[in-house]
Amino acid sequence: MTQTASLSSKTMTMEEYLAYNDGTDTRYELVDGELVEMPTESPENCQLAKLLMFELAKHMAITLINLKDLEIAVSGRRAKVRLPNLAVLSEEGYAALAGQRRNTITQEMLPPVLVVEVVSPGPENRDRDYRYKRTEYAARGINEYWIIDPEMQQVTVCLWVNGQYEDTTYQKDGTITSTVIPTFALSAAQILAFGQP
């Protein structure tokens, strides 16, 4: 589902990535210095992320919620930037973006307090969300990382505890517990139903 953009054999630095503009609306992640084109997702995954955003807005200011429009610099062998489906910023994190040219959380800024990824079909996407992004988001100290997996019919919540993530997997009617949004009271089944036609 992803493909590396064929630009040149040279890897990009973070500064080059932040200045890059190919004149299109193509969205890229930067993975170890290489641009990786991020195609649009399935209508179901887009619907799920959008409806979850509206649900989160019942619990916090909408200005703190980013739907597919935030870049997060993470650690890697070389420069690396991820584009999560949803991200929630703290008030301080939101203030740090004011006046910036791009909606990018750099390594010098506070990380989001919550990141949500909706897993696209395919083993490479599952590896990316469950393995690579989990490690990268943990290294950034993001308080919560939610992995919503429509194919497996589960929501995994990774909570930052004593320097590492502890995972809880929710299925069916299990109500999701969040330290970032203590008033959140939806079950995994209710969230997964957002993506149903």
N, C-alpha and C positions, 0 to 999 in steps of 0.2 A: 504494500500500500504506500510505502514511502520510496523515494528514489533520490539518489544523489544528483545534484545539479552539476552538469558538466561545464564548469567555468574555466578552470585551469588546474594544473597539477599542484599549484601552490596552495598551502593551507592558509586560512585566514586567522588573523589575530582578533581579539575582542574589539579592538578599536576599528579594524577594517570592517568587521561585521556591522558595527553600529553605524558606520558611515555608508554601508553598501545600499545601493538603490539600483535595481535593474530596469526601472521604468515600468514595472508591471505591479499587479496587486498580489503576486504570488507570495505565499507565506512559507518561510523557511525556519527550520531549527538549525542550529549550528552544533554539529556533533564532531568533537575532536578536530575542530578547525575546518570541517567541510560542510558546505551548505547542503541540507537535505530538504527537498521540497515536501511540504505537508499538504496533501490533497484534501479536498473537502471530505467530510465524514458522511456516513449514512444519514438519511433523514431522521431515522429513529434516534440515533445518538445525538444529533443536533437538537431534536425536540426534548430529549431527556435533559440535556445540559441547560437548555433554555428554561424549562419548567422548574428545574432545581434552583436556578438563579432566582426565579420569582418566589419560591418557597423560602430561600435564604433571606430574601428582602423583607420577609415578615419579622425577622429577628435582628436585623441590623440595617444601617444606612446603605442604600443602594450604591452610593458612591464608592463604598469599600469593596464592592463585588465586581470582578472583571470576568466577562464571558468571552473567551477566545481572543482577547485583545491585550494580553500581558505577556511579556517575555521575562524569563527568569534566568539569570546567569547562574550556572552550577559548576561544580568542580569536574574536571576530566583530565585526560592526558594532555589535551590542548584545550583551546577555548570551546566552551559549550554553553548553549542557550536552549531552553525548553519553552514550549508554548502550551500551557495546560488548558484543558477545557474550561475550567473555572478556577479562580483564585480569589481569596479574601484577604484584604490588607488590614493592618492595624491603622489607627488614626495617624501614627507617626510614619508608617510606610507610605500612606497616601500623601501625606505632606511632603515627603522626600521626592515624590515624582513631580510635584508642582514645578512648572517652568521647564521641564526636561523636553528635549526634542523628540524622544521616543518613549513609549510606555514600557520601559525596560528596568527591571530591578537588577542593578549591578551588584557585584560582590561586596561593594562598600556600603550598600543599603541594607536596611532590615528586610529579612525575608517575609513573604506572605505568612499569615498565621494558619491558613488552610489552603490546600491545593486539591482539586478534584480532577481525576482523569476517568473518562469513559472508554473502556477497552473496545477497540474495533476488532472485527473478526480476523482470525489468522494467528498462527503461533508467533510470528515475528512481533506482532503488536502486543501480544500477551507478555512476551519476554521484556519488551521495552517498558511496559507499564508496571509489571510486577517486580522486575529485577533491576533494570538500569535506572529508571526514574525513581524507584523506591530508594536506592542507594544514594542517588544524587540529591534528592530532596532531604534525606536524612542528614547528609553532609552539610546542607545549608541550614539545618536546625529548624525546619518548618514544623510547627507544632502538630499539625494533623495532615495526613495525606489519605484521601479517600479514593479507592479504586472501585469504580462501579463497573461490573462485568455482566452485561445483558446475556451473553451466551452461557455463562456459568450460573446465572440467576443468583448473584451474590454481591454484597458490598463489603469490602475489606477496609477497615479503618485502622490506619497506622498512627499510633499516638506516641509522641516524643516523651520518653521517660528515661531519666538519668543518662542522657547522651546517646540513646538509640531508640528505634521504633519497636513498640510492642503491638502486635496485630490482633485484631478481633474481626472475625468473619461473621457477617449477618446474612441470614437467608430467611425467606418467607416473612413471618410476622415478628421477627426480632426487632425491637425498637433500637435505633441507632443512638449510641451515647457519644456525645461530643463535649470535649472540654472547652473548645472555642465557642460553641453555641449551645450552652447548657439547656436552653429552652427548646431545642430541636427535638421533635417527638415523632418523626416518621419511621416506619419500618422499611426494611429492604424491599419488600414486595410493593409498597406504595411508591418508592423511588423508581424501581424498575418499571412500574406501570406507566411512568411518564413517557417512556420510549415506545409504548405500544401504539399501533395505528388506531 
